[in-house]
Amino acid sequence: MIADLIEPGLDVLFCGINPGLVSEATGHHFARPGNRFWPALHLSGFTPRQFAPAEQERLLELRLGITNVVARPSARADELTIDELRQGGAVLAEKVERYSPRVLAVLGVTVYRAAFDRKKAQVGPQDETVGGVRVWLLPNPSGLNAHYQLPALAAEFAKLKASLGN
């Protein structure tokens, strides 16, 4: 299992679906070379330069953190069961309530819909909260997500950044 990158007082807690096999092997979030999380984070203005996965601890200095809906690693997110997603959603809600970030940014429309039974959720700010915290839904940064190329992905991240006002 990969440790959460979390502490009280975060502006944004980014929440992936689950760790991939490269992340499991390295112990770093979003470690697969084709994953666009780190480039999108930088291009959207969250980080002053593009961090490597091995530099993930530096995010805490910027009041950013990372967790996952499901802790179990897999090669692909579609290997997860609906029960795993729902149980992960319940654990995530407890975690978010405990740490109280300003925003929970869930990376993946499909996983959010399944984990929280929000069948009509779309990318962007959500009306519902999780653990009493505002939710912002972002596209999955996996290289397998062909619906969003890096510029469009970074633009969605930038909308979240702009909403923080800092």
Beta strands, then each sheet from edge to edge (+ up, - down):
strand 1: 12-16
strand 2: 64-68
strand 3: 103-107
strand 4: 124-130
strand 5: 133-138
sheet 1: 2+ 1+ 3+ 5+ 4-
end
